[in-house]
Amino acid sequence: MPALDYPSHLVEDWQLRDGTPVRIRPIRAEDFDMHSAFVAGLSNETGYHRLLSPRKPQPDELWRMTHIDYDRELALIATTGADGAEQQMGVVRYVRGDTPETATTAEFAVVIADAWQHRGLAEKLMRKLIDAAAQAGVRQLADITLFDNLAMLHLARKLGFKVQRDPGNPNVTRLRLMLEAPVR
């Protein structure tokens, strides 16, 4: 099966409540340097909440995050202009399971740069990711977050995720959202 082309239909220009222009678009391989700078600029707390550990992604992981197989995953980034260059503000992604049995379930992630948090960007990106996932045949988004990641728990509830403390690990909360098949 041939790999899907760049999903340019997902590009959207938007703005924050304060008027800051934002472009939301699928990530590309050429975004490696910008995405690496974005990840390096995350505070320790933000990075910890995203990775559930203090570790930093390695170059091969960052390469993988920007070289997307659109047949089974999607990463949407939010960017804005800063000093004449494009600057990444946040990213959301989903990755489907590898087998036919798990291909309709996808893990998801969201991270917003510290300077852009609490401005509605995570909600906008997540809503766009949810819609794109449903259109691509994903029927469930699922992941975990730390029990004390209150901003993520609030967002998940707002978006309709089932939020449940993991009985096997009290430090983790499971997030699950069933998606509707798109009307054709």
Order of alpha helices (4+ residues) and beta strands (2+ residues): beta-beta-alpha-alpha-alpha-beta-beta-beta-alpha-beta-alpha-beta-beta
